[in-house]
Amino acid sequence: MSDDVRVIWKKGDGPMPEKVQHVVDAARGELLLEALHLPEDIENTLRYNADKVAQSVNDYVSRIVVERLSVSA
């Protein structure tokens, strides 16, 4: 394995390229799901539904939380 690393983007370079943003959003979504300690089938459902409506997992879960809080308020 090569030790050479190709830097695609770094903070301060301006807007993050869409390709990089997609990877970052996916990683954030996986970290969120890991932190929630949900059963695997629920995690898979959240991933599937987020993909189905073309949202990141974070955005999809956030929307669910906001909707539930607004209903209960």
Predicted model as a PDB file, atoms N, CA, C, CB and O in Angstrom, pLDDT in the B-factor column:
MODEL        1                                                                  
ATOM      1  N   MET A   1       0.848  -1.174   0.000  1.00 53.00           N  
ATOM      2  CA  MET A   1       0.000   0.000   0.000  1.00 53.00           C  
ATOM      3  C   MET A   1       0.892   1.235   0.000  1.00 53.00           C  
ATOM      4  CB  MET A   1      -0.964  -0.001   1.220  1.00 53.00           C  
ATOM      5  O   MET A   1       1.889   1.294   0.719  1.00 53.00           O  
ATOM      6  N   SER A   2       0.531   2.195  -0.792  1.00 60.00           N  
ATOM      7  CA  SER A   2       1.315   3.412  -0.921  1.00 60.00           C  
ATOM      8  C   SER A   2       1.032   4.372   0.231  1.00 60.00           C  
ATOM      9  CB  SER A   2       1.024   4.089  -2.255  1.00 60.00           C  
ATOM     10  O   SER A   2      -0.095   4.463   0.718  1.00 60.00           O  
ATOM     11  N   ASP A   3       2.068   5.081   0.656  1.00 65.00           N  
ATOM     12  CA  ASP A   3       1.906   6.097   1.698  1.00 65.00           C  
ATOM     13  C   ASP A   3       1.527   7.447   1.097  1.00 65.00           C  
ATOM     14  CB  ASP A   3       3.194   6.230   2.518  1.00 65.00           C  
ATOM     15  O   ASP A   3       1.253   8.399   1.828  1.00 65.00           O  
ATOM     16  N   ASP A   4       1.511   7.531  -0.214  1.00 67.00           N  
ATOM     17  CA  ASP A   4       1.124   8.776  -0.876  1.00 67.00           C  
ATOM     18  C   ASP A   4      -0.376   8.996  -0.713  1.00 67.00           C  
ATOM     19  CB  ASP A   4       1.513   8.749  -2.380  1.00 67.00           C  
ATOM     20  O   ASP A   4      -1.181   8.086  -0.914  1.00 67.00           O  
ATOM     21  N   VAL A   5      -0.728  10.211  -0.350  1.00 70.00           N  
ATOM     22  CA  VAL A   5      -2.130  10.560  -0.172  1.00 70.00           C  
ATOM     23  C   VAL A   5      -2.435  11.739  -1.077  1.00 70.00           C  
ATOM     24  CB  VAL A   5      -2.455  10.891   1.321  1.00 70.00           C  
ATOM     25  O   VAL A   5      -1.725  12.745  -1.068  1.00 70.00           O  
ATOM     26  N   ARG A   6      -3.468  11.611  -1.835  1.00 76.00           N  
ATOM     27  CA  ARG A   6      -3.892  12.700  -2.716  1.00 76.00           C  
ATOM     28  C   ARG A   6      -4.924  13.526  -1.964  1.00 76.00           C  
ATOM     29  CB  ARG A   6      -4.476  12.156  -4.073  1.00 76.00           C  
ATOM     30  O   ARG A   6      -5.995  13.021  -1.629  1.00 76.00           O  
ATOM     31  N   VAL A   7      -4.619  14.776  -1.698  1.00 73.00           N  
ATOM     32  CA  VAL A   7      -5.528  15.662  -0.993  1.00 73.00           C  
ATOM     33  C   VAL A   7      -6.489  16.266  -2.007  1.00 73.00           C  
ATOM     34  CB  VAL A   7      -4.752  16.771  -0.220  1.00 73.00           C  
ATOM     35  O   VAL A   7      -6.080  16.972  -2.929  1.00 73.00           O  
ATOM     36  N   ILE A   8      -7.766  15.978  -1.822  1.00 73.00           N  
ATOM     37  CA  ILE A   8      -8.790  16.476  -2.734  1.00 73.00           C  
ATOM     38  C   ILE A   8      -9.255  17.851  -2.295  1.00 73.00           C  
ATOM     39  CB  ILE A   8      -9.979  15.505  -2.804  1.00 73.00           C  
ATOM     40  O   ILE A   8      -9.504  18.725  -3.125  1.00 73.00           O  
ATOM     41  N   TRP A   9      -9.371  18.040  -1.004  1.00 76.00           N  
ATOM     42  CA  TRP A   9      -9.868  19.298  -0.467  1.00 76.00           C  
ATOM     43  C   TRP A   9      -9.405  19.410   0.974  1.00 76.00           C  
ATOM     44  CB  TRP A   9     -11.422  19.389  -0.569  1.00 76.00           C  
ATOM     45  O   TRP A   9      -9.294  18.402   1.672  1.00 76.00           O  
ATOM     46  N   LYS A  10      -9.135  20.616   1.421  1.00 76.00           N  
ATOM     47  CA  LYS A  10      -8.843  20.833   2.829  1.00 76.00           C  
ATOM     48  C   LYS A  10      -9.509  22.128   3.264  1.00 76.00           C  
ATOM     49  CB  LYS A  10      -7.312  20.876   3.088  1.00 76.00           C  
ATOM     50  O   LYS A  10      -9.757  23.021   2.454  1.00 76.00           O  
ATOM     51  N   LYS A  11      -9.791  22.214   4.549  1.00 78.00           N  
ATOM     52  CA  LYS A  11     -10.487  23.363   5.097  1.00 78.00           C  
ATOM     53  C   LYS A  11      -9.763  24.643   4.704  1.00 78.00           C  
ATOM     54  CB  LYS A  11     -10.603  23.253   6.625  1.00 78.00           C  
ATOM     55  O   LYS A  11      -8.538  24.724   4.799  1.00 78.00           O  
ATOM     56  N   GLY A  12     -10.508  25.624   4.270  1.00 80.00           N  
ATOM     57  CA  GLY A  12      -9.931  26.885   3.858  1.00 80.00           C  
ATOM     58  C   GLY A  12      -9.737  26.999   2.357  1.00 80.00           C  
ATOM     59  O   GLY A  12      -9.395  28.072   1.862  1.00 80.00           O  
ATOM     60  N   ASP A  13      -9.951  25.907   1.617  1.00 81.00           N  
ATOM     61  CA  ASP A  13      -9.788  25.910   0.157  1.00 81.00           C  
ATOM     62  C   ASP A  13     -11.011  26.456  -0.572  1.00 81.00           C  
ATOM     63  CB  ASP A  13      -9.498  24.507  -0.333  1.00 81.00           C  
ATOM     64  O   ASP A  13     -11.013  26.528  -1.801  1.00 81.00           O  
ATOM     65  N   GLY A  14     -12.026  26.834   0.151  1.00 83.00           N  
ATOM     66  CA  GLY A  14     -13.267  27.266  -0.488  1.00 83.00           C  
ATOM     67  C   GLY A  14     -14.324  26.195  -0.303  1.00 83.00           C  
ATOM     68  O   GLY A  14     -14.191  25.331   0.564  1.00 83.00           O  
ATOM     69  N   PRO A  15     -15.366  26.245  -1.106  1.00 85.00           N  
ATOM     70  CA  PRO A  15     -16.443  25.261  -0.953  1.00 85.00           C  
ATOM     71  C   PRO A  15     -15.947  23.835  -1.190  1.00 85.00           C  
ATOM     72  CB  PRO A  15     -17.587  25.578  -1.917  1.00 85.00           C  
ATOM     73  O   PRO A  15     -15.097  23.583  -2.044  1.00 85.00           O  
ATOM     74  N   MET A  16     -16.500  22.922  -0.411  1.00 81.00           N  
ATOM     75  CA  MET A  16     -16.130  21.515  -0.538  1.00 81.00           C  
ATOM     76  C   MET A  16     -16.718  20.963  -1.839  1.00 81.00           C  
ATOM     77  CB  MET A  16     -16.628  20.690   0.696  1.00 81.00           C  
ATOM     78  O   MET A  16     -17.897  21.174  -2.123  1.00 81.00           O  
ATOM     79  N   PRO A  17     -15.904  20.257  -2.631  1.00 81.00           N  
ATOM     80  CA  PRO A  17     -16.437  19.651  -3.860  1.00 81.00           C  
ATOM     81  C   PRO A  17     -17.562  18.664  -3.539  1.00 81.00           C  
ATOM     82  CB  PRO A  17     -15.311  18.935  -4.641  1.00 81.00           C  
ATOM     83  O   PRO A  17     -17.549  18.010  -2.496  1.00 81.00           O  
ATOM     84  N   GLU A  18     -18.515  18.571  -4.434  1.00 84.00           N  
ATOM     85  CA  GLU A  18     -19.690  17.727  -4.215  1.00 84.00           C  
ATOM     86  C   GLU A  18     -19.298  16.276  -3.924  1.00 84.00           C  
ATOM     87  CB  GLU A  18     -20.612  17.784  -5.434  1.00 84.00           C  
ATOM     88  O   GLU A  18     -19.904  15.629  -3.070  1.00 84.00           O  
ATOM     89  N   LYS A  19     -18.292  15.767  -4.628  1.00 81.00           N  
ATOM     90  CA  LYS A  19     -17.831  14.388  -4.435  1.00 81.00           C  
ATOM     91  C   LYS A  19     -17.327  14.172  -3.001  1.00 81.00           C  
ATOM     92  CB  LYS A  19     -16.714  14.051  -5.449  1.00 81.00           C  
ATOM     93  O   LYS A  19     -17.602  13.143  -2.383  1.00 81.00           O  
ATOM     94  N   VAL A  20     -16.598  15.143  -2.494  1.00 80.00           N  
ATOM     95  CA  VAL A  20     -16.069  15.061  -1.128  1.00 80.00           C  
ATOM     96  C   VAL A  20     -17.195  15.226  -0.123  1.00 80.00           C  
ATOM     97  CB  VAL A  20     -14.980  16.132  -0.892  1.00 80.00           C  
ATOM     98  O   VAL A  20     -17.238  14.514   0.880  1.00 80.00           O  
ATOM     99  N   GLN A  21     -18.115  16.162  -0.381  1.00 85.00           N  
ATOM    100  CA  GLN A  21     -19.238  16.403   0.531  1.00 85.00           C  
ATOM    101  C   GLN A  21     -20.075  15.146   0.688  1.00 85.00           C  
ATOM    102  CB  GLN A  21     -20.114  17.562   0.025  1.00 85.00           C  
ATOM    103  O   GLN A  21     -20.550  14.850   1.784  1.00 85.00           O  
ATOM    104  N   HIS A  22     -20.259  14.404  -0.397  1.00 87.00           N  
ATOM    105  CA  HIS A  22     -21.031  13.163  -0.345  1.00 87.00           C  
ATOM    106  C   HIS A  22     -20.377  12.162   0.618  1.00 87.00           C  
ATOM    107  CB  HIS A  22     -21.156  12.547  -1.759  1.00 87.00           C  
ATOM    108  O   HIS A  22     -21.065  11.523   1.414  1.00 87.00           O  
ATOM    109  N   VAL A  23     -19.078  12.034   0.544  1.00 86.00           N  
ATOM    110  CA  VAL A  23     -18.351  11.105   1.426  1.00 86.00           C  
ATOM    111  C   VAL A  23     -18.455  11.561   2.877  1.00 86.00           C  
ATOM    112  CB  VAL A  23     -16.863  10.998   1.006  1.00 86.00           C  
ATOM    113  O   VAL A  23     -18.672  10.745   3.773  1.00 86.00           O  
ATOM    114  N   VAL A  24     -18.301  12.854   3.109  1.00 88.00           N  
ATOM    115  CA  VAL A  24     -18.391  13.401   4.470  1.00 88.00           C  
ATOM    116  C   VAL A  24     -19.791  13.184   5.031  1.00 88.00           C  
ATOM    117  CB  VAL A  24     -18.037  14.909   4.482  1.00 88.00           C  
ATOM    118  O   VAL A  24     -19.934  12.768   6.181  1.00 88.00           O  
ATOM    119  N   ASP A  25     -20.826  13.458   4.239  1.00 91.00           N  
ATOM    120  CA  ASP A  25     -22.206  13.267   4.693  1.00 91.00           C  
ATOM    121  C   ASP A  25     -22.489  11.799   5.024  1.00 91.00           C  
ATOM    122  CB  ASP A  25     -23.188  13.760   3.624  1.00 91.00           C  
ATOM    123  O   ASP A  25     -23.159  11.499   6.012  1.00 91.00           O  
ATOM    124  N   ALA A  26     -21.980  10.898   4.203  1.00 92.00           N  
ATOM    125  CA  ALA A  26     -22.178   9.469   4.456  1.00 92.00           C  
ATOM    126  C   ALA A  26     -21.497   9.052   5.759  1.00 92.00           C  
ATOM    127  CB  ALA A  26     -21.635   8.632   3.280  1.00 92.00           C  
ATOM    128  O   ALA A  26     -22.060   8.283   6.538  1.00 92.00           O  
ATOM    129  N   ALA A  27     -20.296   9.557   5.993  1.00 94.00           N  
ATOM    130  CA  ALA A  27     -19.577   9.225   7.229  1.00 94.00           C  
ATOM    131  C   ALA A  27     -20.313   9.783   8.443  1.00 94.00           C  
ATOM    132  CB  ALA A  27     -18.134   9.775   7.183  1.00 94.00           C  
ATOM    133  O   ALA A  27     -20.421   9.109   9.468  1.00 94.00           O  
ATOM    134  N   ARG A  28     -20.813  10.998   8.334  1.00 94.00           N  
ATOM    135  CA  ARG A  28     -21.582  11.590   9.443  1.00 94.00           C  
ATOM    136  C   ARG A  28     -22.838  10.774   9.734  1.00 94.00           C  
ATOM    137  CB  ARG A  28     -21.967  13.049   9.117  1.00 94.00           C  
ATOM    138  O   ARG A  28     -23.195  10.556  10.892  1.00 94.00           O  
ATOM    139  N   GLY A  29     -23.500  10.328   8.676  1.00 95.00           N  
ATOM    140  CA  GLY A  29     -24.691   9.506   8.856  1.00 95.00           C  
ATOM    141  C   GLY A  29     -24.385   8.202   9.560  1.00 95.00           C  
ATOM    142  O   GLY A  29     -25.133   7.769  10.436  1.00 95.00           O  
ATOM    143  N   GLU A  30     -23.290   7.580   9.180  1.00 96.00           N  
ATOM    144  CA  GLU A  30     -22.898   6.322   9.830  1.00 96.00           C  
ATOM    145  C   GLU A  30     -22.541   6.546  11.298  1.00 96.00           C  
ATOM    146  CB  GLU A  30     -21.707   5.688   9.092  1.00 96.00           C  
ATOM    147  O   GLU A  30     -22.862   5.717  12.149  1.00 96.00           O  
ATOM    148  N   LEU A  31     -21.883   7.653  11.593  1.00 96.00           N  
ATOM    149  CA  LEU A  31     -21.558   7.976  12.987  1.00 96.00           C  
ATOM    150  C   LEU A  31     -22.826   8.220  13.800  1.00 96.00           C  
ATOM    151  CB  LEU A  31     -20.642   9.213  13.054  1.00 96.00           C  
ATOM    152  O   LEU A  31     -22.920   7.792  14.951  1.00 96.00           O  
ATOM    153  N   LEU A  32     -23.796   8.903  13.208  1.00 96.00           N  
ATOM    154  CA  LEU A  32     -25.067   9.133  13.897  1.00 96.00           C  
ATOM    155  C   LEU A  32     -25.760   7.812  14.205  1.00 96.00           C  
ATOM    156  CB  LEU A  32     -25.985  10.028  13.051  1.00 96.00           C  
ATOM    157  O   LEU A  32     -26.206   7.584  15.330  1.00 96.00           O  
ATOM    158  N   LEU A  33     -25.850   6.945  13.205  1.00 96.00           N  
ATOM    159  CA  LEU A  33     -26.508   5.655  13.421  1.00 96.00           C  
ATOM    160  C   LEU A  33     -25.783   4.828  14.480  1.00 96.00           C  
ATOM    161  CB  LEU A  33     -26.581   4.871  12.110  1.00 96.00           C  
ATOM    162  O   LEU A  33     -26.415   4.150  15.290  1.00 96.00           O  
ATOM    163  N   GLU A  34     -24.464   4.891  14.466  1.00 96.00           N  
ATOM    164  CA  GLU A  34     -23.673   4.174  15.478  1.00 96.00           C  
ATOM    165  C   GLU A  34     -23.971   4.717  16.875  1.00 96.00           C  
ATOM    166  CB  GLU A  34     -22.159   4.294  15.173  1.00 96.00           C  
ATOM    167  O   GLU A  34     -24.099   3.949  17.829  1.00 96.00           O  
ATOM    168  N   ALA A  35     -24.080   6.028  16.991  1.00 96.00           N  
ATOM    169  CA  ALA A  35     -24.312   6.667  18.285  1.00 96.00           C  
ATOM    170  C   ALA A  35     -25.712   6.376  18.828  1.00 96.00           C  
ATOM    171  CB  ALA A  35     -24.109   8.168  18.167  1.00 96.00           C  
ATOM    172  O   ALA A  35     -25.914   6.350  20.042  1.00 96.00           O  
ATOM    173  N   LEU A  36     -26.664   6.160  17.943  1.00 95.00           N  
ATOM    174  CA  LEU A  36     -28.038   5.926  18.386  1.00 95.00           C  
ATOM    175  C   LEU A  36     -28.271   4.508  18.907  1.00 95.00           C  
ATOM    176  CB  LEU A  36     -28.986   6.202  17.252  1.00 95.00           C  
ATOM    177  O   LEU A  36     -29.269   4.256  19.582  1.00 95.00           O  
ATOM    178  N   HIS A  37     -27.377   3.596  18.606  1.00 97.00           N  
ATOM    179  CA  HIS A  37     -27.480   2.198  19.076  1.00 97.00           C  
ATOM    180  C   HIS A  37     -28.821   1.574  18.700  1.00 97.00           C  
ATOM    181  CB  HIS A  37     -27.292   2.131  20.602  1.00 97.00           C  
ATOM    182  O   HIS A  37     -29.489   0.965  19.536  1.00 97.00           O  
ATOM    183  N   LEU A  38     -29.200   1.730  17.454  1.00 96.00           N  
ATOM    184  CA  LEU A  38     -30.453   1.165  16.961  1.00 96.00           C  
ATOM    185  C   LEU A  38     -30.226  -0.251  16.452  1.00 96.00           C  
ATOM    186  CB  LEU A  38     -31.048   2.048  15.847  1.00 96.00           C  
ATOM    187  O   LEU A  38     -29.107  -0.608  16.084  1.00 96.00           O  
ATOM    188  N   PRO A  39     -31.281  -1.058  16.430  1.00 97.00           N  
ATOM    189  CA  PRO A  39     -31.147  -2.384  15.819  1.00 97.00           C  
ATOM    190  C   PRO A  39     -30.765  -2.250  14.346  1.00 97.00           C  
ATOM    191  CB  PRO A  39     -32.464  -3.188  15.961  1.00 97.00           C  
ATOM    192  O   PRO A  39     -31.100  -1.257  13.700  1.00 97.00           O  
ATOM    193  N   GLU A  40     -30.070  -3.240  13.827  1.00 97.00           N  
ATOM    194  CA  GLU A  40     -29.558  -3.191  12.457  1.00 97.00           C  
ATOM    195  C   GLU A  40     -30.664  -3.006  11.425  1.00 97.00           C  
ATOM    196  CB  GLU A  40     -28.788  -4.456  12.150  1.00 97.00           C  
ATOM    197  O   GLU A  40     -30.480  -2.286  10.443  1.00 97.00           O  
ATOM    198  N   ASP A  41     -31.808  -3.646  11.637  1.00 97.00           N  
ATOM    199  CA  ASP A  41     -32.887  -3.502  10.658  1.00 97.00           C  
ATOM    200  C   ASP A  41     -33.432  -2.073  10.626  1.00 97.00           C  
ATOM    201  CB  ASP A  41     -34.018  -4.485  10.972  1.00 97.00           C  
ATOM    202  O   ASP A  41     -33.835  -1.595   9.565  1.00 97.00           O  
ATOM    203  N   ILE A  42     -33.451  -1.394  11.752  1.00 96.00           N  
ATOM    204  CA  ILE A  42     -33.894   0.006  11.798  1.00 96.00           C  
ATOM    205  C   ILE A  42     -32.860   0.890  11.096  1.00 96.00           C  
ATOM    206  CB  ILE A  42     -34.108   0.477  13.275  1.00 96.00           C  
ATOM    207  O   ILE A  42     -33.225   1.791  10.341  1.00 96.00           O  
ATOM    208  N   GLU A  43     -31.578   0.635  11.342  1.00 97.00           N  
ATOM    209  CA  GLU A  43     -30.525   1.395  10.663  1.00 97.00           C  
ATOM    210  C   GLU A  43     -30.657   1.245   9.147  1.00 97.00           C  
ATOM    211  CB  GLU A  43     -29.125   0.926  11.131  1.00 97.00           C  
ATOM    212  O   GLU A  43     -30.574   2.226   8.408  1.00 97.00           O  
ATOM    213  N   ASN A  44     -30.862   0.013   8.696  1.00 97.00           N  
ATOM    214  CA  ASN A  44     -30.999  -0.237   7.260  1.00 97.00           C  
ATOM    215  C   ASN A  44     -32.225   0.470   6.683  1.00 97.00           C  
ATOM    216  CB  ASN A  44     -31.089  -1.740   6.992  1.00 97.00           C  
ATOM    217  O   ASN A  44     -32.180   0.988   5.567  1.00 97.00           O  
ATOM    218  N   THR A  45     -33.308   0.490   7.439  1.00 97.00           N  
ATOM    219  CA  THR A  45     -34.522   1.188   6.995  1.00 97.00           C  
ATOM    220  C   THR A  45     -34.275   2.681   6.886  1.00 97.00           C  
ATOM    221  CB  THR A  45     -35.688   0.918   7.958  1.00 97.00           C  
ATOM    222  O   THR A  45     -34.726   3.314   5.931  1.00 97.00           O  
ATOM    223  N   LEU A  46     -33.567   3.251   7.848  1.00 97.00           N  
ATOM    224  CA  LEU A  46     -33.260   4.680   7.793  1.00 97.00           C  
ATOM    225  C   LEU A  46     -32.379   5.008   6.590  1.00 97.00           C  
ATOM    226  CB  LEU A  46     -32.571   5.127   9.087  1.00 97.00           C  
ATOM    227  O   LEU A  46     -32.614   5.995   5.892  1.00 97.00           O  
ATOM    228  N   ARG A  47     -31.367   4.179   6.351  1.00 96.00           N  
ATOM    229  CA  ARG A  47     -30.507   4.384   5.180  1.00 96.00           C  
ATOM    230  C   ARG A  47     -31.319   4.311   3.879  1.00 96.00           C  
ATOM    231  CB  ARG A  47     -29.374   3.335   5.157  1.00 96.00           C  
ATOM    232  O   ARG A  47     -31.187   5.161   2.999  1.00 96.00           O  
ATOM    233  N   TYR A  48     -32.156   3.281   3.783  1.00 97.00           N  
ATOM    234  CA  TYR A  48     -32.961   3.083   2.576  1.00 97.00           C  
ATOM    235  C   TYR A  48     -33.904   4.260   2.347  1.00 97.00           C  
ATOM    236  CB  TYR A  48     -33.764   1.779   2.676  1.00 97.00           C  
ATOM    237  O   TYR A  48     -33.980   4.792   1.239  1.00 97.00           O  
ATOM    238  N   ASN A  49     -34.622   4.665   3.396  1.00 97.00           N  
ATOM    239  CA  ASN A  49     -35.587   5.756   3.256  1.00 97.00           C  
ATOM    240  C   ASN A  49     -34.896   7.085   2.944  1.00 97.00           C  
ATOM    241  CB  ASN A  49     -36.418   5.890   4.532  1.00 97.00           C  
ATOM    242  O   ASN A  49     -35.412   7.874   2.153  1.00 97.00           O  
ATOM    243  N   ALA A  50     -33.753   7.336   3.545  1.00 96.00           N  
ATOM    244  CA  ALA A  50     -33.003   8.566   3.259  1.00 96.00           C  
ATOM    245  C   ALA A  50     -32.574   8.573   1.794  1.00 96.00           C  
ATOM    246  CB  ALA A  50     -31.762   8.693   4.192  1.00 96.00           C  
ATOM    247  O   ALA A  50     -32.689   9.590   1.110  1.00 96.00           O  
ATOM    248  N   ASP A  51     -32.084   7.444   1.325  1.00 95.00           N  
ATOM    249  CA  ASP A  51     -31.663   7.342  -0.074  1.00 95.00           C  
ATOM    250  C   ASP A  51     -32.852   7.509  -1.019  1.00 95.00           C  
ATOM    251  CB  ASP A  51     -30.972   5.992  -0.329  1.00 95.00           C  
ATOM    252  O   ASP A  51     -32.736   8.133  -2.073  1.00 95.00           O  
ATOM    253  N   LYS A  52     -33.975   6.954  -0.637  1.00 97.00           N  
ATOM    254  CA  LYS A  52     -35.180   7.002  -1.455  1.00 97.00           C  
ATOM    255  C   LYS A  52     -35.654   8.440  -1.681  1.00 97.00           C  
ATOM    256  CB  LYS A  52     -36.288   6.185  -0.801  1.00 97.00           C  
ATOM    257  O   LYS A  52     -36.150   8.769  -2.759  1.00 97.00           O  
ATOM    258  N   VAL A  53     -35.501   9.294  -0.669  1.00 96.00           N  
ATOM    259  CA  VAL A  53     -35.923  10.698  -0.803  1.00 96.00           C  
ATOM    260  C   VAL A  53     -34.731  11.618  -1.083  1.00 96.00           C  
ATOM    261  CB  VAL A  53     -36.648  11.161   0.474  1.00 96.00           C  
ATOM    262  O   VAL A  53     -34.844  12.838  -0.971  1.00 96.00           O  
ATOM    263  N   ALA A  54     -33.585  11.024  -1.450  1.00 93.00           N  
ATOM    264  CA  ALA A  54     -32.371  11.770  -1.841  1.00 93.00           C  
ATOM    265  C   ALA A  54     -31.910  12.732  -0.759  1.00 93.00           C  
ATOM    266  CB  ALA A  54     -32.621  12.543  -3.127  1.00 93.00           C  
ATOM    267  O   ALA A  54     -31.600  13.890  -1.037  1.00 93.00           O  
ATOM    268  N   GLN A  55     -31.866  12.237   0.494  1.00 93.00           N  
ATOM    269  CA  GLN A  55     -31.357  13.016   1.612  1.00 93.00           C  
ATOM    270  C   GLN A  55     -30.228  12.250   2.279  1.00 93.00           C  
ATOM    271  CB  GLN A  55     -32.481  13.335   2.627  1.00 93.00           C  
ATOM    272  O   GLN A  55     -30.110  11.033   2.131  1.00 93.00           O  
ATOM    273  N   SER A  56     -29.406  12.978   3.010  1.00 94.00           N  
ATOM    274  CA  SER A  56     -28.405  12.303   3.833  1.00 94.00           C  
ATOM    275  C   SER A  56     -29.135  11.677   5.020  1.00 94.00           C  
ATOM    276  CB  SER A  56     -27.276  13.300   4.310  1.00 94.00           C  
ATOM    277  O   SER A  56     -30.251  12.073   5.352  1.00 94.00           O  
ATOM    278  N   VAL A  57     -28.501  10.708   5.646  1.00 96.00           N  
ATOM    279  CA  VAL A  57     -29.095  10.083   6.835  1.00 96.00           C  
ATOM    280  C   VAL A  57     -29.305  11.139   7.913  1.00 96.00           C  
ATOM    281  CB  VAL A  57     -28.193   8.929   7.369  1.00 96.00           C  
ATOM    282  O   VAL A  57     -30.336  11.139   8.586  1.00 96.00           O  
ATOM    283  N   ASN A  58     -28.338  12.041   8.086  1.00 95.00           N  
ATOM    284  CA  ASN A  58     -28.480  13.107   9.093  1.00 95.00           C  
ATOM    285  C   ASN A  58     -29.717  13.959   8.824  1.00 95.00           C  
ATOM    286  CB  ASN A  58     -27.225  14.001   9.114  1.00 95.00           C  
ATOM    287  O   ASN A  58     -30.510  14.208   9.732  1.00 95.00           O  
ATOM    288  N   ASP A  59     -29.882  14.405   7.580  1.00 95.00           N  
ATOM    289  CA  ASP A  59     -31.032  15.240   7.233  1.00 95.00           C  
ATOM    290  C   ASP A  59     -32.342  14.485   7.426  1.00 95.00           C  
ATOM    291  CB  ASP A  59     -30.919  15.728   5.788  1.00 95.00           C  
ATOM    292  O   ASP A  59     -33.322  15.042   7.920  1.00 95.00           O  
ATOM    293  N   TYR A  60     -32.352  13.230   7.039  1.00 96.00           N  
ATOM    294  CA  TYR A  60     -33.561  12.422   7.161  1.00 96.00           C  
ATOM    295  C   TYR A  60     -33.940  12.222   8.631  1.00 96.00           C  
ATOM    296  CB  TYR A  60     -33.364  11.062   6.473  1.00 96.00           C  
ATOM    297  O   TYR A  60     -35.099  12.403   9.003  1.00 96.00           O  
ATOM    298  N   VAL A  61     -32.973  11.852   9.460  1.00 96.00           N  
ATOM    299  CA  VAL A  61     -33.244  11.645  10.881  1.00 96.00           C  
ATOM    300  C   VAL A  61     -33.630  12.974  11.544  1.00 96.00           C  
ATOM    301  CB  VAL A  61     -32.008  11.024  11.586  1.00 96.00           C  
ATOM    302  O   VAL A  61     -34.528  13.007  12.386  1.00 96.00           O  
ATOM    303  N   SER A  62     -32.965  14.051  11.174  1.00 95.00           N  
ATOM    304  CA  SER A  62     -33.301  15.369  11.722  1.00 95.00           C  
ATOM    305  C   SER A  62     -34.738  15.744  11.407  1.00 95.00           C  
ATOM    306  CB  SER A  62     -32.352  16.434  11.174  1.00 95.00           C  
ATOM    307  O   SER A  62     -35.455  16.259  12.266  1.00 95.00           O  
ATOM    308  N   ARG A  63     -35.158  15.486  10.174  1.00 95.00           N  
ATOM    309  CA  ARG A  63     -36.539  15.799   9.786  1.00 95.00           C  
ATOM    310  C   ARG A  63     -37.541  15.008  10.624  1.00 95.00           C  
ATOM    311  CB  ARG A  63     -36.756  15.503   8.294  1.00 95.00           C  
ATOM    312  O   ARG A  63     -38.568  15.542  11.043  1.00 95.00           O  
ATOM    313  N   ILE A  64     -37.237  13.734  10.864  1.00 94.00           N  
ATOM    314  CA  ILE A  64     -38.117  12.903  11.689  1.00 94.00           C  
ATOM    315  C   ILE A  64     -38.203  13.473  13.099  1.00 94.00           C  
ATOM    316  CB  ILE A  64     -37.614  11.440  11.728  1.00 94.00           C  
ATOM    317  O   ILE A  64     -39.295  13.584  13.656  1.00 94.00           O  
ATOM    318  N   VAL A  65     -37.075  13.830  13.674  1.00 94.00           N  
ATOM    319  CA  VAL A  65     -37.054  14.363  15.038  1.00 94.00           C  
ATOM    320  C   VAL A  65     -37.836  15.671  15.127  1.00 94.00           C  
ATOM    321  CB  VAL A  65     -35.608  14.580  15.506  1.00 94.00           C  
ATOM    322  O   VAL A  65     -38.638  15.858  16.042  1.00 94.00           O  
ATOM    323  N   VAL A  66     -37.601  16.578  14.171  1.00 94.00           N  
ATOM    324  CA  VAL A  66     -38.307  17.862  14.178  1.00 94.00           C  
ATOM    325  C   VAL A  66     -39.813  17.660  14.033  1.00 94.00           C  
ATOM    326  CB  VAL A  66     -37.787  18.766  13.050  1.00 94.00           C  
ATOM    327  O   VAL A  66     -40.593  18.316  14.724  1.00 94.00           O  
ATOM    328  N   GLU A  67     -40.228  16.761  13.143  1.00 93.00           N  
ATOM    329  CA  GLU A  67     -41.653  16.487  12.962  1.00 93.00           C  
ATOM    330  C   GLU A  67     -42.259  15.952  14.254  1.00 93.00           C  
ATOM    331  CB  GLU A  67     -41.873  15.485  11.814  1.00 93.00           C  
ATOM    332  O   GLU A  67     -43.348  16.372  14.644  1.00 93.00           O  
ATOM    333  N   ARG A  68     -41.574  15.041  14.915  1.00 92.00           N  
ATOM    334  CA  ARG A  68     -42.114  14.457  16.160  1.00 92.00           C  
ATOM    335  C   ARG A  68     -42.181  15.501  17.273  1.00 92.00           C  
ATOM    336  CB  ARG A  68     -41.249  13.260  16.616  1.00 92.00           C  
ATOM    337  O   ARG A  68     -43.135  15.520  18.052  1.00 92.00           O  
ATOM    338  N   LEU A  69     -41.172  16.366  17.349  1.00 92.00           N  
ATOM    339  CA  LEU A  69     -41.182  17.398  18.388  1.00 92.00           C  
ATOM    340  C   LEU A  69     -42.258  18.444  18.120  1.00 92.00           C  
ATOM    341  CB  LEU A  69     -39.811  18.071  18.483  1.00 92.00           C  
ATOM    342  O   LEU A  69     -42.879  18.938  19.061  1.00 92.00           O  
ATOM    343  N   SER A  70     -42.487  18.786  16.877  1.00 90.00           N  
ATOM    344  CA  SER A  70     -43.508  19.784  16.564  1.00 90.00           C  
ATOM    345  C   SER A  70     -44.912  19.227  16.825  1.00 90.00           C  
ATOM    346  CB  SER A  70     -43.379  20.239  15.097  1.00 90.00           C  
ATOM    347  O   SER A  70     -45.815  19.978  17.196  1.00 90.00           O  
ATOM    348  N   VAL A  71     -45.098  17.938  16.636  1.00 85.00           N  
ATOM    349  CA  VAL A  71     -46.392  17.302  16.919  1.00 85.00           C  
ATOM    350  C   VAL A  71     -46.646  17.265  18.421  1.00 85.00           C  
ATOM    351  CB  VAL A  71     -46.439  15.870  16.334  1.00 85.00           C  
ATOM    352  O   VAL A  71     -47.775  17.468  18.869  1.00 85.00           O  
ATOM    353  N   SER A  72     -45.596  17.006  19.198  1.00 78.00           N  
ATOM    354  CA  SER A  72     -45.772  16.877  20.650  1.00 78.00           C  
ATOM    355  C   SER A  72     -45.811  18.224  21.359  1.00 78.00           C  
ATOM    356  CB  SER A  72     -44.659  16.036  21.232  1.00 78.00           C  
ATOM    357  O   SER A  72     -46.175  18.289  22.534  1.00 78.00           O  
ATOM    358  N   ALA A  73     -45.442  19.302  20.668  1.00 70.00           N  
ATOM    359  CA  ALA A  73     -45.419  20.626  21.314  1.00 70.00           C  
ATOM    360  C   ALA A  73     -46.743  21.296  21.311  1.00 70.00           C  
ATOM    361  CB  ALA A  73     -44.437  21.513  20.651  1.00 70.00           C  
ATOM    362  O   ALA A  73     -46.871  22.410  21.818  1.00 70.00           O  
TER     363      ALA A  73                                                      
ENDMDL                                                                          
END                                                                             
